[in-house]
Structure formats: structure tokens, C-alpha cells
Amino acid sequence: MNPNDATFTCLNCGRPETAGPLVALRYNGGQTWICSQCLPVLIHHPQRLVGRLAGAENLAPASHDH
């Protein structure tokens, strides 16, 4: 399969790129995709991505202390 023909999906919800925008995510030497609706999960609740994103258990949620 030609990589240009692949349909990428959100690492969290599985939504394909044909159903909504995906954002490329590089972390720990790898690349994956996350949809715009699941991006807040990565920012505020990264522990929910354990098992879906290698190393997610090491991510801290965003701090809202300014």
C-alpha cells in the first residue's frame, strides 16, 4: 500500500481523517494522529491515553495556574 493512500485515524476515538481534521503528533520518536475533538484529552487528561499512546503515563496535564 502506498503511504499516500492510507487513511489515518485518531489515536483516541478512531475517527478517520475523512470525517474530520487530524493533527499530526510526534512523541517519543513516533508519529500518530489525534482529531481536533480529542486534542483537549491530550492537553487536560493525558492519562486517558494510556495504552493508546506509548509513554502517556509520563505526561502531566496542563497547569492552569498563571
N, C-alpha and C positions, 0 to 999 in steps of 0.2 A: 504494500500500500504506500502510496506517495504521501509523505507527511503533510503536504499541502492540501490533501483531500480529506484529512482526518477531521472529525467533528470533536471539539474539545468540550469538556463538561466541568461544571463547578465541583470542586472537591468536597463541598459541604452538602449541597442539595441534589447534585447530579443534573442540574438544568443544562441543556446543551446551548452552545453558542448561537444556535438558530432561534432560540426562544428569548434571548436577552443578552445584554453585553457581559462579557467576561473580562476580567483583569488578570494579566499575567502576574504570577507570584514566584519570585525566586527566594529560596530559603535553604540554608544548609547544603548548598551545592546542587540542589534540584530545582526543577521548574514545575509548577502546576497552575491551575486556574481557579479563580473564585468569581462568582457572579456579583453584580453590584448590590443585590439584595442581601447577600451573605457577608459582604465586607464588614458590616458592623459586628458580626460574630468574631471575626479575626481581631478586630480592634478592642472590643469590650469583653469578650468571653472566649479567649483562645483555648481554654481548657475543653471547650465543647468540640474542638477539632482533634483531640487526642484519638489516635487510631486512623485518622484521615490525612493528617499532615505530620510527617516524621519530625519529631522534636517539639511538637506543640506543647507538650508538658513543661517545657522550659520557657515558654513565653509568658510574660506578665501582661495583664490587662492594662489598658491605657489609664494613666492617672489623670484625674480631673482637678487636681489641686494646682491652682495657678499662683 
